[in-house]
Amino acid sequence: MSHFGIESLGWTATAVFVGSYFFSRPSVLRGVQMSGALLWIAYGVLIHATPVIVANLLVFSAAAWTAFGKTATPAP
């Protein structure tokens, strides 16, 4: 991938992640956060940046856990 393509991927990841804060429905917010994290992971792989990869694996995992893995308990 060209330098321009890699830079574009990084800026797209930034826009998606920042844009996630404008969604009020938690399910949509988590989905957009997971998409942004996947873009950041791809960017990290392309620039060989392990901290970027690991940080966004954690973000993706946390968003997926809160979206799909957590069981809801009724309020008392």
C-alpha positions as CSV (number, residue, x, y, z in Angstrom):
1,M,0.0,0.0,0.0
2,S,1.3,3.5,-0.8
3,H,2.2,6.1,1.8
4,F,-0.9,8.1,0.8
5,G,-3.1,5.0,1.3
6,I,-1.7,4.3,4.7
7,E,-2.1,7.9,5.8
8,S,-5.7,7.9,4.4
9,L,-6.4,4.7,6.4
10,G,-5.1,6.4,9.6
11,W,-7.3,9.5,9.0
12,T,-10.3,7.4,8.2
13,A,-9.8,5.5,11.5
14,T,-9.6,8.8,13.3
15,A,-12.8,10.1,11.7
16,V,-14.7,6.9,12.4
17,F,-13.6,6.7,16.0
18,V,-14.3,10.4,16.7
19,G,-17.7,10.1,14.9
20,S,-18.7,7.2,17.2
21,Y,-19.2,9.8,20.0
22,F,-22.1,11.3,18.1
23,F,-24.2,8.2,18.3
24,S,-26.6,8.0,21.3
25,R,-27.8,4.4,20.9
26,P,-25.3,2.2,22.7
27,S,-25.5,-0.6,20.1
28,V,-24.7,1.7,17.3
29,L,-21.9,3.4,19.3
30,R,-20.3,0.1,20.0
31,G,-20.5,-1.0,16.4
32,V,-18.9,2.1,15.2
33,Q,-16.2,1.9,17.9
34,M,-15.5,-1.7,16.8
35,S,-15.2,-0.6,13.2
36,G,-12.9,2.2,14.1
37,A,-10.7,-0.2,16.2
38,L,-10.5,-2.6,13.2
39,L,-9.3,0.3,11.0
40,W,-6.7,1.3,13.6
41,I,-5.5,-2.3,13.8
42,A,-5.0,-2.5,10.1
43,Y,-3.2,0.8,10.2
44,G,-1.0,-0.5,13.1
45,V,-0.1,-3.6,11.1
46,L,0.8,-1.5,8.0
47,I,3.1,0.8,10.0
48,H,4.4,-2.0,12.2
49,A,3.2,-0.3,15.5
50,T,2.6,-3.0,18.1
51,P,1.2,-0.5,20.7
52,V,-1.4,0.7,18.2
53,I,-2.4,-2.9,17.4
54,V,-2.6,-3.9,21.1
55,A,-4.5,-0.8,22.2
56,N,-7.1,-1.2,19.5
57,L,-7.5,-4.9,20.1
58,L,-8.4,-3.9,23.7
59,V,-10.8,-1.3,22.4
60,F,-12.4,-3.7,20.0
61,S,-12.7,-6.4,22.8
62,A,-14.2,-4.0,25.3
63,A,-16.7,-2.7,22.7
64,A,-17.6,-6.3,21.6
65,W,-17.9,-7.4,25.3
66,T,-20.3,-4.5,26.1
67,A,-22.3,-5.0,22.9
68,F,-22.6,-8.8,22.8
69,G,-21.0,-10.6,25.8
70,K,-22.5,-8.9,28.8
71,T,-25.8,-10.2,30.0
72,A,-28.3,-7.6,31.1
73,T,-29.6,-7.9,34.7
74,P,-32.8,-6.2,35.7
75,A,-32.6,-3.2,38.0
76,P,-33.9,-3.9,41.6
